[in-house]
Amino acid sequence: MSILDKAQRIFGGATAVDKDRVPPGQTVTQKFPVLSYGQIPQIDLKTWTFEVIGLVDNPVRLTWEQFLTRANDAVTADFHCVTGWSRLDNRWEGVFVRDLFDEARIRPTATHVMAHCYGGYTTNIPLAALLNPDVLIAHRHDGMPLEPEHGGPARLIVPDRYAYKSAKWIKALELMPENKRGFWELHGYNANGDPWKVERYDF
C-alpha cells in the first residue's frame, strides 16, 4: 500500500472533484482531527472577553453575552491543516472580523495583526488577509457550539491560510505597524501560511 493510499484510508480519501479544490499536498478528510500545542485552556464564559487593540482609534471589547448578540454571520469554507489534511464545506457561525475592524477604526499605519489566545498561543497574519469577507470569529461549527478541543468557545477562522493561522481560544486581535512572528512562526512555520503557495515552513 502506498503512502497516499494509507493517508486516504486515514483521512477518508479525496474524490476527483475534491482534488480540484484542495491545495497541493493535501488529503481530504471527513473527520476533524484535533491538533494543538499544549493543554486546552479552561475558559470561564463569565469572564471571557474578546478585544481589538493596538493601532485602532476605537478599541473594541466584548463580553461573551455581547459577542453572542452580534454572532449572526456565517460562512461555508474549506479548512486546510499544515500537516496535510483538508476538511471541505465547514459551516462557521460568528462575527465577521472586517465588521469588528470597521468598528475599531484601524489606523493607516497598521499592516499586520497578532492574534492572542487564551493559553498563550499567538500567530501573526497580514492585515489584508483578515479583511477578506470570509474571515470571522467563530463560536459554532456545522450547527453545533464549537468544542474546546476545536478552539471553543471561540476561534479565529481564516479560510485562505493554513489552520495554524485560525487561532483557537481567541482572546484579542492586535493591530501592528510591522510583521512580528507568533508562536509557530518563531519555530520555523511560514509567516504568511498560504496553502495554495505551499507556504508551510521556512526551514
C-alpha positions as CSV (number, residue, x, y, z in Angstrom):
1,M,0.0,0.0,0.0
2,S,1.4,3.4,-1.0
3,I,1.8,6.3,1.4
4,L,-1.0,8.1,-0.5
5,D,-3.3,5.1,-0.1
6,K,-2.6,5.0,3.6
7,A,-3.3,8.7,4.0
8,Q,-6.6,8.3,2.1
9,R,-7.6,5.5,4.4
10,I,-6.9,7.6,7.5
11,F,-8.4,10.8,6.3
12,G,-11.3,9.4,4.2
13,G,-9.8,9.8,0.7
14,A,-10.2,12.5,-1.9
15,T,-12.5,12.4,-4.9
16,A,-11.7,13.8,-8.3
17,V,-13.8,16.9,-7.6
18,D,-12.0,17.4,-4.2
19,K,-8.6,17.4,-5.9
20,D,-9.6,20.5,-7.9
21,R,-10.4,22.3,-4.6
22,V,-7.6,21.4,-2.3
23,P,-4.1,22.9,-2.3
24,P,-1.0,20.8,-3.3
25,G,0.0,18.1,-0.8
26,Q,-3.3,18.0,1.0
27,T,-5.6,15.0,1.5
28,V,-9.3,15.4,2.1
29,T,-10.9,14.0,5.3
30,Q,-14.4,13.9,6.6
31,K,-13.1,13.7,10.1
32,F,-11.9,16.8,12.1
33,P,-8.5,15.8,13.6
34,V,-7.5,17.6,16.8
35,L,-4.0,19.2,16.8
36,S,-3.0,21.7,19.3
37,Y,0.1,22.8,21.2
38,G,-0.2,22.4,24.9
39,Q,-3.2,21.8,27.0
40,I,-6.7,23.0,26.4
41,P,-7.2,26.2,28.5
42,Q,-10.1,26.3,31.0
43,I,-12.2,29.3,30.0
44,D,-15.0,30.7,32.1
45,L,-17.6,32.4,29.9
46,K,-18.5,34.7,32.8
47,T,-15.0,36.3,32.4
48,W,-14.4,35.7,28.7
49,T,-13.6,38.7,26.7
50,F,-12.5,39.4,23.1
51,E,-10.7,42.6,22.1
52,V,-9.5,44.5,19.1
53,I,-6.5,46.6,20.2
54,G,-3.3,48.2,19.0
55,L,-3.3,50.6,16.2
56,V,-7.0,51.5,16.4
57,D,-8.9,54.7,17.3
58,N,-11.8,52.9,19.0
59,P,-10.7,49.7,20.8
60,V,-13.3,47.0,20.9
61,R,-14.0,44.9,23.9
62,L,-16.8,42.3,24.0
63,T,-18.1,40.1,26.8
64,W,-19.5,36.6,25.9
65,E,-23.0,37.9,26.1
66,Q,-22.2,40.9,23.9
67,F,-20.4,38.6,21.4
68,L,-23.5,36.3,21.2
69,T,-25.8,39.2,20.4
70,R,-23.6,40.0,17.4
71,A,-22.8,36.5,16.2
72,N,-25.2,36.4,13.3
73,D,-22.7,35.9,10.4
74,A,-21.9,32.7,8.7
75,V,-19.6,31.3,6.0
76,T,-19.1,27.9,4.4
77,A,-15.4,27.4,3.8
78,D,-12.7,24.7,3.4
79,F,-10.2,24.2,6.2
80,H,-6.5,23.2,5.4
81,C,-4.1,22.0,8.1
82,V,-0.4,22.5,7.6
83,T,0.1,18.8,8.5
84,G,-1.5,17.8,5.2
85,W,-5.3,17.3,5.7
86,S,-8.2,19.3,4.4
87,R,-11.9,19.3,5.5
88,L,-14.3,20.7,3.0
89,D,-17.5,22.7,3.4
90,N,-17.3,23.7,7.0
91,R,-20.1,26.0,8.2
92,W,-18.8,28.5,10.6
93,E,-21.0,31.0,12.6
94,G,-19.9,34.0,14.5
95,V,-18.9,37.6,13.8
96,F,-17.1,38.9,10.7
97,V,-13.7,40.3,11.6
98,R,-14.0,43.1,9.0
99,D,-17.0,44.5,10.9
100,L,-15.1,44.4,14.1
101,F,-12.2,46.3,12.4
102,D,-14.6,48.8,11.0
103,E,-15.9,49.5,14.5
104,A,-12.4,49.7,15.8
105,R,-11.3,52.2,13.1
106,I,-7.9,50.9,12.1
107,R,-5.2,53.4,11.7
108,P,-3.5,53.7,8.3
109,T,-0.1,52.6,9.8
110,A,-1.4,49.1,10.6
111,T,-0.1,46.4,8.3
112,H,-0.2,43.2,10.3
113,V,-2.2,41.6,13.1
114,M,-1.2,39.4,16.1
115,A,-3.8,37.0,17.3
116,H,-3.6,36.5,21.1
117,C,-5.2,33.4,22.6
118,Y,-6.2,32.0,26.0
119,G,-3.4,29.7,26.9
120,G,-0.7,31.9,25.5
121,Y,-0.7,31.0,21.8
122,T,-0.1,33.7,19.2
123,T,0.0,33.9,15.4
124,N,0.8,36.8,13.1
125,I,-1.3,37.5,10.0
126,P,-1.2,40.2,7.3
127,L,-4.0,42.7,7.8
128,A,-5.1,42.3,4.2
129,A,-5.8,38.6,4.8
130,L,-8.1,39.4,7.8
131,L,-10.1,41.9,5.7
132,N,-11.3,39.1,3.4
133,P,-15.1,38.8,3.7
134,D,-15.0,35.1,4.8
135,V,-12.8,35.7,7.9
136,L,-14.7,35.6,11.3
137,I,-14.5,34.9,15.0
138,A,-16.5,31.6,15.1
139,H,-18.4,30.1,18.0
140,R,-20.3,27.4,16.1
141,H,-19.2,24.7,13.6
142,D,-21.6,22.8,11.4
143,G,-24.5,23.8,13.5
144,M,-23.1,23.0,16.9
145,P,-21.3,25.0,19.6
146,L,-17.5,24.9,19.0
147,E,-16.0,22.2,21.2
148,P,-13.0,23.2,23.4
149,E,-10.6,20.8,21.6
150,H,-11.5,22.6,18.3
151,G,-11.0,26.1,19.8
152,G,-14.2,26.8,21.7
153,P,-15.7,28.9,23.0
154,A,-14.5,31.0,20.0
155,R,-11.7,30.8,17.5
156,L,-10.4,32.8,14.5
157,I,-11.2,31.4,11.1
158,V,-9.0,32.4,8.1
159,P,-10.0,30.1,5.3
160,D,-7.3,31.1,2.8
161,R,-4.4,30.3,5.2
162,Y,-3.2,27.1,6.9
163,A,-5.1,26.4,10.1
164,Y,-2.4,27.4,12.5
165,K,-3.4,31.0,11.5
166,S,-7.0,30.1,12.5
167,A,-6.1,30.6,16.2
168,K,-8.1,28.6,18.8
169,W,-9.4,30.1,22.0
170,I,-9.1,33.6,20.6
171,K,-8.7,36.5,23.1
172,A,-7.6,39.5,21.1
173,L,-6.5,40.8,17.7
174,E,-3.7,43.4,18.0
175,L,-3.1,45.7,15.0
176,M,0.6,46.3,14.4
177,P,2.8,48.5,12.2
178,E,5.1,45.7,11.2
179,N,5.2,41.9,11.0
180,K,6.2,40.2,14.2
181,R,6.2,36.4,14.4
182,G,3.9,34.4,16.5
183,F,4.5,31.1,18.3
184,W,4.8,28.6,15.5
185,E,6.3,31.2,13.2
186,L,9.2,31.6,15.7
187,H,9.6,27.8,15.4
188,G,10.0,27.8,11.7
189,Y,6.5,27.9,10.3
190,N,5.9,30.3,7.4
191,A,4.7,33.8,8.5
192,N,2.2,34.0,5.6
193,G,0.9,30.4,5.5
194,D,-0.8,30.4,2.1
195,P,-1.7,26.8,1.3
196,W,-2.0,27.4,-2.4
197,K,1.6,28.5,-2.4
198,V,2.6,25.6,-0.1
199,E,4.0,28.1,2.4
200,R,4.4,25.6,5.2
201,Y,7.8,26.1,6.7
202,D,10.8,28.4,6.5
203,F,13.4,25.8,7.2
